[in-house]
Amino acid sequence: MSKRKLTRQQSWRIEKVQKERLSRVSRHKVKVEGLLDNGDLGPEQPGRIVARFGKQVEVVPVDDFGQPNGKAIHCHLRANLTNLVTGDSVVFQSSSDAGIVIACEIRRNVLERPDSRGVIKAMAANVDQIVIVSALEPAPQPELLDRYLVATEVAGMKPLIVINKADLMQESTVNQNFLAAIKNLYQVLGYTVVESTTKDVGGLAELSKYLIGKSSVFIGQSGVGKSSLIHALLPNEDIRVGHLHKQTRLGRHTTSTARLYGYKAGGSIIDSPGIRDFGLDQISRKDVERGFVDINEFAEYCRFRDCRHRQEPGCAVLDAVEKGNVSRRRLESFQRILDTLTGGDA
C-alpha cells in the first residue's frame, strides 16, 4: 500500500507540534539546570538508567550493592553525556519531579548492534549475561541464535540459551526432536540451555535460578515471548505482552525501547525490543571465528593461517566436520556470516 501524502497544512501542523515539544523540553532542561547551578537540587546520588527516551532518561536510585532502590525519576543529560543507554551507572541530582544526570561511571561492557541504517548503536551496558530466547513459534532461526552467540563472545558476556514455550514440545515428536537437537548441539559446546513456559506451573523455576544476582538482558526475535517471560517473572510490573500474527505466525513488536527492571531475588532484568535480524557486519573475521567456539578450536590447526574453511587443502575445520566433531550446519552458518562482513573480510 502506498504511503499517504500529507498536505502542506498537515505537514505544517506536524512541524509546529514537534517544535513546540522541543521548546518545552528545552525550557524544562534550562529550569532544571538552573536549580542545579543554584544548589536547589538534592545531593548527588548513584543511580542506574532504566530507559532512554531521546534526550531524556529514566534513572532509578541504587543501594550500596547497585540494586534498584526507589522510584524512577525523569532526568535530563548534561551536554557531555549524550551516549548513555539502559544499564549505565550514573550520578544524578533531583528535585521532587525531575533531575539531571551529571556523571557516568566507566562501563564494564556494552552490547551493540547496527540499526536499520547500519549505524552501530549501544543496546545495553553493564550486563552480566545475555538471555537468548528462542521458541518453536515463530519458526526458529538457528543462524540468528549463532549470531547472538557471536555477539556475546565479542562483548565478553555470558550467554544463557532459553527455549521458551516448552509446553509446545508435547504436541509432536518433531517438536521434541527439535529441543533435543538444540540441547545436544549447544550444551556440548559448553553453553547452558534451559526450557521455560508461562503456561505450566513451575515453568520458570529453572530459568529463575540463573537470574539471581545478575544483570541480564533478554534478546530474541519478535514473538518468542521475551516480554511474556519477564511479565511472569515480574508480575507487579506494567509490561506490554503481544501475540503472534494469526496468518504469518510472526511476532509483533511490543517493546519499543530497552527497559531495566529490578529482580525481586536480587539482580536486574533488561527487556529489549524484538528483532528479526542481528547484523554483525561491523566486526572482524577474527571476531566471528572467536564467536564460533567449536570452529575456533580446530582453526588453529589448519595448514594456512588465513584458511577460509571452504575448500582449502589441509583445513582442520573441514576435517572436523567430516569426522562429526563440528556441526555442518554451524559451519554453513559461520560461512554465511562471513559473507556479510563489511569489505568482504571472508
N, C-alpha and C positions, 0 to 999 in steps of 0.2 A: 504494500500500500504506500502511495507516495506521501511525502511529508507535507502537511498543511502549510501553505504560505501565509505568513502574517501580513496584515495590512500595516500601513505606515503608522496609523493611530495605535494599533495594538503593540507594535514594536516600541513606539514612544512611551506607552504606559509601562511596559516591562522594564525599559531602561530607567524610567523615572523611579519605579519601585526599588530597583536594585541600588540606585544612587542614594535613595532615602535610607535604605537599610545600612549601607556602608557608612553613611554620615552618622547614623545613630550609634553604630559600633565605635566609630572613631571618637565621637564625643564622650561616650562612656569610658573608653580607654583613657582619654585625657583626664577625665574626672578621677578615675582610679589611680592613675599615675600622680595626680596632684595630691591625693590622700597619702600616697606613699612618700612623696617628697616632703610633705608636711608632718610626717610621723604619725598620721591618723589611722594607719592600718595596724593590724595586730602584729605580734612578734613573728620573727622568721621561724618557720617550722618545716620539717621534712614531709614530703608527700610523694605520691605516685600518680602519673597521668592515667586516668580511667578511659578517656576517649578524646579524640581530636576532631574539632569542627571548624574547618577553615583557619581563621586567625585566633581562635579561642580553643581552650581545652577545659576538660573537667579534671579536677585534682582531688584526690582523697587523702586526708592526713594518714600517716602511718605511725605505728608504735616503734619501740626500740628494736624490734625484730623485723621491721619492714612490712608488717602486716597492716592491711587497711583498718583504720580505726576512727570512724566518724563519717559524717555526711560529705558527699562530693560537692565541690564548690566550682562554679564557673570562673575561670581565670583568663586574663589577657596575658600575652607574652611580651617580654622585653624585646626590643628590636633585634638583639643579637641571638635570640633563641627561636629561630624560625623552623628548625628541622625536628622538633620534638614529636614523638609518637607515643601511642599507648604502651605503657610499661616503663617509660622513662622515670627515673628517680629524680626529684626536683626539690628545690627550696622555694617556698612561696609565703606571701603575706596576704591577709584577707580581712575584710570587714564582715558584717553580718550577711551580706548578699553577694559579694563579689571579691575578687582577689587578683593578684598578679604574680606570675612566676618570675623569680629574679635570678635563678641559677639552676643548672642541671649537673648532676653528678656524671662521672665518666661511665659510659655503658660497659657492661660485661660482654655483651654481644648484641647483635641486631639481625633480625630476619628480614631479607629484602626480596623483592620480585619486581619485574618490569610491568608498568601499567599498559593500557591499550595502545599507547603511542611509543612504547619501547623505552620509556624513561624509568630508570631504576628508582623505586620508592621503598622506603622502610615500612614494614608492616607492624612490627612489634620489637620492643627492646627488653633486655634483661630477662631472658627466657631460660628456664632450666631444661624444659623438654617440649618437643613438638608432638602433639597428639594427632596422628594422621588417621582420619576417619574415612573408612570405605564401607560399602554395603552392596547388597545384591540389586537394589534399586536406588537410584538409576543404575544402568548397566555398568559394572566395574571397569575401570581402565587401569590395568596393571602398569602401563608405561607412566601414567600420571603418578602412581604410587612410587615408581622408581625415581621420578623427577623430584618428588618431595624428599625422598631419602638422600638424594644428592645434595639438595639444599641444606638438609640438617647436618650432613657431614662437613660441608663447606663452612657453615656457620658455627660449627663446633658445639652443636646442641644434641641432646639425646632424643632419639625418636621413640615413640610408642605407637604401634600399629593397632588400630581398633577396627574390628569387623562388626559394624553395627547392624541392627535389625536381625539379630541372630534367631529370632522367632521364625523367620522365613526359611531357615535351614531345615525345618521339619516338613516342609511342603514337598520336597522331592530329593531323590538321591543326587540329582545334578547339583543342587544347592549344597548338599553335604560334601560332595566331592570337591566343589569349589573351595569351601572352607578348609578342607584337609590339604588341598594343594597349596593354598596361600600359607597356611601354618607351616607345612613341611618345608617350603622353599625359604621363607624368611627367618624362621626360627633356627634353621641350620646355619644361616648367615650370621646369627648372633643377635637378631632383633627380637624384641618382646612383642608377641601378638596376643591380644585379648579379645574376647567376644563381649558384646553388650546388646541390650534391648530394653526399651522403655515399656514393653508390653507385658513382660513377665515379672512377678515378684522376685526380687533379688537379682534382676538382670544387670544391675550396675555395680554389684558388690566387688567384682574383680577389678573393674576399671577404677573404682573409688580408691582402692589401695595404692594405686600408682600416682595419685594426685596429691596425697597428703604432704604438706610441707614444701611443695614445689610450685614454681610459676610455670604454668602450662598454657600453650596457645593451641587451640583446636583449629585444624585446617582440613580442607577436603572439598570435593566438587559440590556444587549446589544440589541439595536434595538428599544427601547421605544421612542427614539427621543430626548435624552438629548442634544446632540450637535446641532441638528436642532433648538431646542428651544433657546439655547444660541446664535447661529448664528443669529437668528431672533431678539433676544434682543440686540445683539451687531453686527449689520451688517457691521461695519468697521473692524472687527477682521478677521484674516485669520484662519478659523475654518473648519476642515475637517468634512464632513457630509456623512455618509454611507447609505446604503439601505438594506432592508431585503433580505435574500436569497430567490430566486424565488420558490424553491421547499420546503424547510423546514420552511420558514417564520420565521426563527431565525435571530437575529441581528448579525452584524459583528462588530468587534472591530475597531473603528476609532480613539479613544483616547487612547494613549499608556501610558501617564503619567498625573497625576493631574496638571492642569494649572489654574492659577488665572488671572482674567480679572477685570479691574476697571469698575464699572457700572455707566453709564452716569448720572443717577439720584442720585448718592451717594451710597456708599457701594461697594461690590465686589462679583464676581461670580467665583466659582471654578468648572471646568468641570473635572469629574473623569472618569477613564476607566470603561466601562460597564462590569458587572459581571453577571453570571448566578446562582451564589450561594453566600451566605453571612454567613460564618461559625460563630457560637457563642460558639464553644466547649471550648473556653478559659475562659468563665465566669462561675459564680456560679449559682446554682439553685435559690438562693435568688435574684440574678440579673435578671434572666429570669422572675421570679414571679413579681418583681417590674416593669419589662418592659411590662407585660400584666396588664395594669391598671384596667381592668374590673375584672380579676380573683383575683388580689391582694386585691380589695375592699372587696371581700367575704371571702378570705382565712383566715383572722384573726378570723373568727367566726367558723372555723372548730373545731371539738371535739379534734382532735390530732394536736399538734404543727407541727409534721413532715408529715402531711397529703399529699399524692401524688395526690389527686383529681382524683382517678381512680375508686375505689370501696369501699373505707373505709366508715364505718358507721359514721353518723353524719357529713358528708362532706358538708359544706355550699356551696361550689362551684358547686357540682353536683346538689344540691337542686336548686341553682340559674339557672342552665341550664334547669332543668325540668320546672321551672316556666317562662322561657323565658327571664330571666334577664341577662344571659350570653349566647353568641352565641356558639352553639355546635361546629361549625367549628373552632372557636377561641380556644376552649378547646382542640380539637384534634391537632391543630397547636402547642399549648403550650406543649402538651404531646410529640409530635414528636421532638420538640426542646430539651426537657429534655433528651430524649433518646440518643441524640448526644453528651451530655456533657462528657468531659474527666473524666474517673474514674467512670462513671455510676452514677453521682450525681443526680439521678432521684427518 
